[in-house]
Amino acid sequence: MDRYNSELFLSGLERVVGDEGDLLTATRRGQLEEYQSRWLKLEFASVEDIPLNPGDSYDIVEGMLARKVPKKSSTVCFSQIASSARGMPRFEWEVRCPEHFLSFKIDPASNVFVTLTPVNE
């Protein structure tokens, strides 16, 4: 199991504690090797196109896309990008922000969403 955990770490992945199930370590290693092989060859299990329009500002971090849509000047649309390898479906939601904000930044690991808004003088 130590080699498996080392390979997970080197791939930027984590073992889910308590999710041992019925899979043997050899089976899990095989799945990891397939994952690594697909990345090396850029052969992804699925490809998803997310259209961006001219004028959209966006940020993509840790499998999450956030974009400000010009037609909805005070809204940021979020998309959790689907990942079959991690068992994560695509999920979307919107957040209403202060009127006429200039930019934004997200940090999902810290659970932070920041908007930059002009100061009225």
C-alpha positions, 0 to 999 in steps of 0.5 A, a space after each residue: 500500500 505504501 507504493 500506491 500512496 506514493 504514486 498517488 502523491 506523485 500524481 497530485 491525488 489523494 487516497 480517500 480515507 475510509 473508502 476502501 470498499 471491495 477494491 484490492 490494492 492491485 485493482 486500485 494501482 491498475 486504475 492509477 496507472 491507467 489515469 497516469 497513462 491517459 495524462 501522459 498521452 493526453 487521452 482524457 476519459 471525457 472532454 467538455 466544452 464550456 463556451 466563453 463569450 468575448 468580454 467574459 472574465 474568468 478564473 479556473 482553479 482546482 477544477 472550478 471555473 468562475 466567470 463574470 458574464 457581461 449580460 449579467 453585470 453583477 453575477 458570477 457563474 460557477 461550474 464545478 468541472 466534471 471528473 470521472 476519475 474523482 467521481 465528481 459530476 458537473 455542477 453549476 450555480 450563480 452568485 450575485 455580487 455588488 453592482 459594477 464590480 471590476 474583477 474577482 478571484 477564487 480560492 476553493 481550497 480556502 473557501 474564498 471568493 473576493 470581488 474588487 469593486 471601485 470606491 466612489 469618491 
